[in-house]
Amino acid sequence: MNRRTFLSFMGTGAAALAAASAGLGILEGKASAMSPTADHLFGFETNKVSGYFEPIEPSKEDLLLLPKGYQYDVVAAFDDVINEAGEKFGQGSDYNAFFPINGSNTHGLLVNNHEYTNIFSIGPIAENGKWTQEQIQKDLYYQGMSVIEIYQDTDGVWKMDTSSKHARRIHGSTPFELTGPARGSAVVGYATQAKGTFANCSGGVTFWKTVLSCEENFSETAERAGLPLTHYGWVVEIDPFDGSYLKKHTALGRFNHENTAMGLTADGRIVVYMGDDKKDACVYKFVSAGKYEASKGRANSALLEDGTLYVANLKSGKWAPVTYEAVSKLLAKSDFKAPAGVKGTRDELLARFGSQGDVVTNCHEAALIVGGTPTDRPEDIEISPFDNTVFISHTNNDSHGNIHGHITRIFEKDNDLGATEFDFEIFIAGGRQSGFSSPDNLAFDSSGNLWVVTDISSSSHNKGVYKTFQNNGLFVVPTHGPAKAEALQFASAPVESELTGPFFTPDENTLFLSVQHPGEMTTDLNKPTSLWPHRPGDPIARCGVVAIRGFKLG
């Protein structure tokens, strides 16, 4: 079968048959405490797939383009009022997570991350590069997260309910509790709390229905605002339905976090996979000391405070513990030589790493010391809900000639997410042959198709070796069957933007997707390079989140 026929076949309700024939088992039952992964990407209730669609071609248009038969609603965009207190939707719209209210597929809370600001929120920066105090405060306010209440009206249109008691902003001034080994330690200035969260990139949902949000490129914002750097670069946890629940989990390490993917070991412990989104950075996983107990609900969050952090050594196929014991043992050797990417003499490193709190706070260097493999910008990581393989978007690394990136697939030993050994493959490589470049966020649908958004830098759009791909897009890649590892384009992004945070409702009738930084190369507000979402009379571009509908389910 060709790709189009394959998707049409999958759209007739044959997902279970196809999965079984591929050796993936029958897809049945809602994700639960016994499921291998958190049910944060789609619903297992229907056995339905994403549906047949006619793939689109690359585009340069300043539009969000979808296949024939699909449409989208702008649910919220930058600076929209989200509640009766007058709080505003942030900028740099990224990760999405939908939480049904009373089990509904058409009414719930949507959590959205806000990664960074640009000229449309803070205005032009002075020629000397200095920010005003007003710009610094706007920068802190418009980053972070939004929790909004949304619903689908009788005409099928998704809307925001600004009268919601749950709708709120979480930003650069919101207080968070520190947990884990760095809490109260010297390396964080003996703090037990941190002011605010920002640079919130992607995230994940826990088994106990909270959101883990990831602080990525935090340094510039923290430095401009005069905030301590070691208070940022963590994984934060919020409860969409409880505004008082705000934590930063230091046991998960401090680096340029992209997202989290939560699963269970064979013996019931929590696993969290994470990527460090920069060149020559590593892939991590955290394994809790204790076991998950569904009956404990949110109290299971304590599992994220005590466990072992590991880093992947791709050459040996082993997970190396990133612990004080492992680091100090290596530094104790008189012939120790710092690996590439680690600065300082042996004596300086001995002084820097005196506890597990120091190790998790200086995680990037500690991981390289214990043998972590530098990779090509590991961004989104997701666990296949069908076979426990782990998919990693390595976006690109032009320093190594990996211009278009690739998606790596890890096979844990004995199919156990808690294993300390693994094998891997390059599942699909970006480039002309696949039709996409620079893979970023990932999501699965319930027939095992991998949904992939791309992150070509706006400054490279439609230039040089990137001309073929035109604007960024959203692609569907089957992970099994006749069309395995073949990409089909589902969406094309507006000018100078990327698509982020794909997230399905449980019944897979709606796909939430963020449009991030349209027109980000704008230098003159009188001449914006994009006007998406093209609101009548609106003179600027606005990032935001859309709800895509029109899926034909078998």
C-alpha positions in Angstrom: 0.0 0.0 0.0 1.1 3.5 -0.6 1.1 6.1 2.2 -2.3 7.6 1.3 -4.0 4.2 1.0 -2.4 3.2 4.3 -3.9 6.1 6.2 -7.3 5.6 4.6 -7.1 1.9 5.6 -6.2 3.0 9.2 -9.1 5.4 9.2 -11.7 2.7 8.7 -11.4 1.5 12.3 -8.8 -1.1 11.7 -6.3 0.3 14.2 -6.4 -2.7 16.6 -6.0 -5.2 13.7 -3.1 -3.3 12.2 -1.4 -2.9 15.6 -1.8 -6.5 16.4 -0.4 -7.6 13.1 2.6 -5.3 13.7 3.3 -7.1 17.0 2.2 -4.2 19.1 -0.7 -5.9 20.8 -4.4 -5.0 20.8 -5.0 -1.3 21.8 -7.6 -1.5 24.5 -8.4 0.0 27.9 -7.9 3.4 29.2 -4.4 4.3 30.4 -4.1 3.6 34.1 -1.6 3.0 36.9 -0.8 -0.3 35.1 -0.1 1.4 31.7 3.5 1.9 30.7 3.1 5.6 30.0 1.1 8.6 31.2 -2.1 9.1 29.2 -1.1 12.6 28.3 -1.1 12.6 24.5 -4.4 11.0 23.5 -7.2 8.7 24.7 -7.1 5.0 24.7 -10.9 4.7 24.9 -11.9 4.7 21.3 -9.4 2.6 19.4 -9.8 5.3 16.7 -7.0 6.9 14.7 -6.3 10.3 13.5 -8.2 9.7 10.3 -7.5 9.9 6.6 -6.2 13.2 5.2 -4.9 14.5 1.9 -1.3 15.6 2.7 -0.5 19.2 1.9 2.5 20.8 0.2 5.1 23.1 1.8 4.0 26.8 1.8 5.5 30.3 2.3 2.1 31.8 3.0 1.3 33.8 6.2 -1.4 31.3 7.1 -2.0 28.2 9.1 -2.8 25.8 6.4 -4.5 22.4 6.9 -5.7 19.6 4.7 -9.0 19.8 3.0 -11.9 19.2 5.4 -10.1 20.5 8.5 -10.5 23.9 10.2 -9.2 25.6 13.3 -10.5 28.0 16.0 -8.1 30.4 17.7 -8.8 29.6 21.3 -6.5 32.2 22.9 -3.8 34.5 21.6 -1.2 36.7 23.1 -2.6 39.5 25.3 -6.2 38.1 25.3 -7.9 38.5 28.7 -8.2 35.0 30.3 -10.2 35.7 33.5 -12.3 38.2 35.4 -9.2 39.6 37.2 -8.0 40.8 33.8 -4.9 38.6 33.5 -3.5 38.3 30.0 -2.5 35.3 27.9 1.3 35.2 27.7 3.7 35.2 24.7 5.8 32.4 23.1 2.9 30.0 23.2 4.3 26.4 23.4 3.2 23.2 25.2 -0.5 22.3 25.6 -2.2 19.9 28.0 -6.0 19.4 28.1 -7.8 18.3 31.3 -11.4 17.3 30.9 -14.0 18.7 33.3 -16.3 15.9 34.5 -14.9 13.6 31.8 -15.9 15.8 28.9 -14.2 15.9 25.6 -15.6 19.3 24.8 -15.1 21.2 28.1 -12.0 21.4 30.2 -8.9 23.2 31.3 -6.1 23.9 28.9 -2.6 24.5 30.2 -0.3 26.5 27.9 3.4 27.3 28.3 4.9 30.7 27.4 8.5 30.4 26.4 9.8 34.0 25.6 8.8 37.5 24.6 9.6 39.6 21.5 8.9 43.0 19.9 5.2 42.6 19.9 5.0 42.4 23.7 8.0 44.5 25.0 8.6 46.8 22.0 11.9 47.6 20.3 15.1 47.3 22.3 17.3 50.4 22.5 20.3 50.5 20.1 22.7 50.0 23.1 20.9 46.8 23.9 19.7 48.0 27.3 16.2 47.0 28.5 14.0 49.4 30.4 12.5 48.4 33.8 9.1 48.3 32.1 10.4 45.9 29.5 12.0 43.6 32.1 8.7 43.4 34.0 6.8 42.7 30.9 9.3 40.0 30.0 8.7 38.3 33.4 4.9 38.7 33.2 4.4 37.4 29.6 6.5 34.2 30.2 5.5 31.3 32.3 2.1 29.5 31.9 -1.6 30.1 31.4 -4.4 27.9 32.7 -7.6 28.7 30.8 -11.1 27.1 30.7 -12.3 26.2 27.3 -15.4 24.6 25.7 -16.9 23.7 22.4 -20.2 25.5 21.7 -23.3 24.1 19.9 -21.8 25.0 16.5 -18.6 23.0 17.3 -16.5 26.2 17.8 -13.9 26.1 20.6 -14.0 29.2 22.9 -12.5 30.5 26.1 -14.6 31.0 29.2 -13.2 34.1 30.9 -15.6 33.7 33.9 -13.7 30.5 35.0 -12.7 30.1 38.6 -9.6 28.2 37.5 -8.2 30.5 34.8 -5.0 32.1 35.9 -1.5 33.2 35.0 1.7 31.7 36.4 4.7 33.9 35.6 8.1 35.3 36.6 6.8 36.6 40.0 4.9 33.5 41.1 6.5 31.8 44.2 7.5 28.1 43.8 8.6 25.6 46.5 12.0 23.9 45.8 12.1 20.2 46.5 14.8 17.6 46.3 18.6 17.6 46.9 19.2 21.2 46.0 16.5 22.6 48.4 18.1 24.8 51.1 21.6 24.0 49.8 24.5 26.6 49.4 24.4 26.3 45.6 20.9 27.9 45.5 21.7 30.4 48.2 20.1 28.2 50.9 16.7 29.0 49.4 13.6 26.8 49.9 11.6 28.9 47.5 12.2 30.4 44.1 10.6 33.5 42.6 8.8 32.8 39.4 9.1 30.5 36.4 10.0 31.5 32.8 11.4 30.2 29.6 8.7 27.5 29.8 9.2 25.3 26.8 7.4 21.9 26.5 6.2 19.7 29.3 4.3 16.6 30.2 1.4 15.3 32.3 1.9 13.0 35.4 -0.1 9.9 36.3 -1.7 12.0 39.1 -3.0 14.6 36.6 -0.6 17.5 37.2 1.6 19.3 34.6 5.3 19.2 34.5 6.6 22.3 32.7 10.2 22.8 31.6 12.4 25.9 32.0 14.7 26.0 29.0 16.6 29.1 27.9 16.3 30.9 31.2 19.7 32.7 31.6 19.1 36.0 29.9 15.8 36.6 31.6 17.2 35.8 35.0 20.3 38.0 34.5 18.3 41.0 33.2 16.0 40.8 36.2 18.8 40.3 38.7 17.5 36.9 39.8 19.8 34.0 40.9 20.5 31.7 38.0 20.5 28.6 40.1 16.8 29.1 40.8 15.9 28.4 37.2 16.4 25.6 34.7 14.3 23.2 36.6 11.2 21.1 36.0 8.2 22.7 37.7 4.9 21.1 38.7 1.5 22.7 38.8 -2.0 21.4 39.4 -4.4 22.9 36.9 -7.3 22.7 39.4 -5.3 24.0 42.4 -3.6 27.3 42.1 -1.7 26.9 45.4 0.2 23.9 44.2 3.6 25.1 42.7 6.9 23.1 42.9 10.3 23.0 41.3 11.8 19.5 41.4 15.6 19.7 41.7 16.1 15.9 41.7 15.3 16.0 38.0 18.4 18.1 37.3 19.0 21.7 36.2 19.7 22.2 32.5 17.9 23.6 29.3 14.9 21.4 29.7 12.7 20.7 26.7 10.0 18.4 28.0 9.2 15.4 30.2 7.8 12.0 29.3 6.6 9.9 32.2 6.4 6.1 32.4 6.6 3.1 34.8 9.3 0.6 35.3 8.5 -3.1 35.3 8.4 -3.0 39.1 6.1 0.1 39.3 8.5 3.0 39.9 8.2 6.3 38.1 10.5 7.1 35.2 10.8 10.6 33.7 12.7 11.1 30.4 14.2 14.5 29.6 16.3 16.2 27.0 18.8 19.1 27.3 18.0 21.4 24.3 21.3 22.7 23.2 24.2 21.6 21.0 26.3 18.8 22.4 24.0 18.1 25.3 22.6 14.9 26.8 19.6 12.7 27.2 18.4 11.9 30.8 16.0 9.8 32.7 15.1 9.9 36.4 13.9 6.7 38.2 12.1 7.1 41.5 13.2 5.3 44.6 9.6 4.5 45.6 6.8 2.9 43.7 3.7 4.6 42.2 0.4 4.0 44.0 -2.6 5.3 42.1 -4.7 5.5 45.3 -2.3 8.1 46.7 -3.2 10.6 44.0 -1.2 13.8 44.0 0.8 12.6 47.0 2.8 10.5 44.4 4.5 13.8 43.5 6.9 13.0 46.4 8.4 10.3 44.1 10.0 13.1 42.1 12.0 14.2 45.1 13.9 11.0 45.7 15.5 8.7 43.1 18.4 8.3 40.7 19.1 10.6 37.7 20.8 8.9 34.8 22.4 10.1 31.5 22.6 8.2 28.3 25.9 6.9 27.0 25.1 6.1 23.4 28.5 4.4 22.8 28.1 1.8 25.5 24.3 1.6 25.5 24.2 2.2 29.2 22.5 4.7 31.5 25.2 6.3 33.8 24.1 7.5 37.2 24.5 11.3 37.6 25.2 11.1 41.3 27.6 12.7 43.8 29.1 9.2 44.4 29.8 8.7 40.7 31.2 12.2 40.1 33.4 12.2 43.3 34.8 8.8 42.4 36.0 10.0 39.0 37.4 13.3 40.4 39.3 11.4 43.0 41.6 9.9 40.4 44.8 11.8 40.1 44.9 11.4 36.3 41.4 12.8 35.8 41.0 14.9 32.7 37.9 17.0 32.2 35.9 15.9 29.1 35.1 18.4 26.3 32.3 20.8 27.5 33.5 20.8 31.2 35.5 23.8 32.3 37.8 24.0 35.3 40.8 22.2 36.8 40.4 19.0 38.9 40.7 21.0 42.1 38.1 23.5 40.9 35.7 20.7 40.0 36.3 19.0 43.4 35.2 22.3 45.0 32.2 22.7 42.7 30.8 19.2 43.4 30.5 18.7 47.1 27.0 17.2 47.3 24.1 15.8 45.3 22.6 19.3 45.4 25.7 20.6 43.6 25.5 17.7 41.1 21.9 18.3 40.0 22.4 22.1 39.9 25.5 21.8 37.6 23.9 18.8 35.8 25.2 19.4 32.3 28.8 19.2 33.4 28.2 16.4 35.9 26.6 14.3 33.1 29.6 14.8 30.8 32.0 13.8 33.6 30.2 10.5 34.2 30.2 9.6 30.5 27.0 11.2 29.1 27.1 11.4 25.3 26.9 14.9 23.8 24.1 14.8 21.2 22.5 17.1 18.6 19.9 19.2 20.6 17.7 16.6 22.2 14.3 18.3 22.3 11.0 16.4 22.8 11.1 12.8 24.1 8.0 10.6 24.1 7.4 7.0 25.1 5.5 4.8 22.6 2.4 3.6 24.5 2.4 0.4 22.4 5.9 -1.1 22.9 7.8 1.1 25.5 10.3 2.3 22.9 11.4 5.9 23.5 11.4 8.5 20.7 13.8 11.5 20.8 13.8 14.5 18.5 17.4 15.5 17.9 16.6 18.8 16.2 19.9 19.6 14.6 23.5 20.5 15.2 25.2 22.4 12.4 28.6 22.2 14.2 28.6 18.5 13.4 27.0 18.8 10.0 23.7 17.5 11.2 21.8 20.2 9.5 18.3 18.7 9.4 18.2 16.6 12.6 16.7 13.1 13.2 14.5 11.1 15.5 16.2 8.5 17.6 14.4 5.5 19.0 15.7 3.8 22.2 15.0 0.2 23.0 15.3 -0.4 26.7 16.7 -3.8 27.8 13.9 -6.3 28.4 11.4 -3.7 27.5 11.8 -2.2 31.0 11.9 1.6 31.3 13.9 1.1 34.5 16.7 -0.8 32.7 20.3 0.5 32.8 21.1 -0.8 29.3 19.6 0.0 26.0 20.0 -0.1 22.2 18.9 2.5 19.7 18.3 3.3 16.0 17.8 6.4 13.9 14.1 6.0 13.3 13.9 8.8 10.6 16.3 11.5 9.5 15.3 15.0 8.4 16.2 16.2 4.9 14.9 16.2 1.4 14.2 12.5 1.4 11.8 12.8 4.4 10.3 16.1 3.5 10.9 17.8 6.9 13.8 19.4 8.7 14.6 20.0 12.4 12.0 17.8 14.3 10.9 19.2 17.6 7.7 18.3 19.6 6.2 14.8 19.3 2.9 13.3 20.0 1.3 9.8 19.4 -2.2 9.1 18.2 -4.0 5.8 19.1 -2.9 3.9 16.0 0.8 4.6 16.7 1.3 7.5 14.3 3.9 9.9 15.4 2.9 13.6 15.0 6.0 15.8 14.5 6.4 19.5 14.4 9.5 21.2 13.0 11.8 24.0 14.3 13.7 25.5 11.4 15.1 28.8 12.7 13.1 31.8 11.3 16.4 33.3 10.1 16.9 30.2 7.8 13.4 30.0 6.4 13.3 29.6 2.6 17.1 30.1 2.4 19.9 27.8 1.2 19.4 24.1 2.1 16.1 25.0 3.8 14.3 26.2 0.7 12.7 22.9 0.0 10.8 22.9 3.3 9.6 26.5 3.2 7.7 27.4 6.4 7.7 25.1 9.5 5.1 22.4 9.6 3.3 19.5 11.3 3.9 16.0 9.9 2.4 12.5 10.6 4.8 9.6 10.6 3.5 6.0 11.0 5.7 4.0 13.4 4.6 0.6 12.0 3.0 -0.9 9.0 3.7 -0.4 5.2 4.3 3.4 5.6 6.6 3.1 8.6 8.9 6.2 8.9 7.3 8.0 6.0 6.3 11.6 6.7 3.1 13.3 5.4 2.6 17.0 6.0 -0.6 17.9 7.9 -0.1 21.6 8.5 2.0 24.5 7.4 2.8 27.4 9.8 2.5 31.1 9.2 5.5 33.3 8.3 8.5 33.1 10.7 6.7 30.8 13.2 6.9 27.3 14.4 4.1 24.9 15.5 4.4 23.5 19.0 2.6 21.6 21.7 0.4 19.1 19.8 -2.1 17.5 22.2 -5.3 15.6 21.4 -8.6 15.5 23.4 -9.2 12.0 24.8 -11.6 11.2 21.9 -9.1 12.5 19.3 -11.8 14.7 17.7 -9.7 17.8 18.5 -6.0 18.6 18.2 -4.7 21.6 20.2 -1.6 23.2 18.6 0.3 26.4 19.3 1.5 28.8 16.7 4.7 30.3 18.2 6.4 33.6 17.3 4.8 34.5 14.0 6.7 37.4 12.5 9.5 37.1 15.0 12.0 38.8 12.6 10.0 42.0 12.7 12.2 45.0 13.6 9.7 47.8 12.9 6.2 47.6 14.4 4.9 49.6 11.5 6.1 46.8 9.1 5.4 43.4 10.7 6.5 40.5 8.7 3.4 38.5 9.8 -0.1 39.5 10.8 -1.3 36.0 11.9 -4.0 35.3 13.2 -5.2 38.1 10.9 -7.8 39.6 13.3 -9.6 42.5 11.6 -7.8 45.8 12.3 -5.1 44.2 14.4 -1.7 45.7 13.4 0.5 43.0 15.0 1.2 39.2 14.9 0.0 37.2 17.9 1.2 33.8 18.9 -1.6 31.6 20.3 -3.2 28.2 20.6 -5.7 26.7 18.1 -8.2 23.9 18.2 -8.1 21.8 15.0 -11.3 19.9 14.1 -12.5 17.8 11.1 -11.0 14.5 12.0 -12.7 11.6 10.3 -12.6 8.7 12.8 -13.3 5.1 11.9 
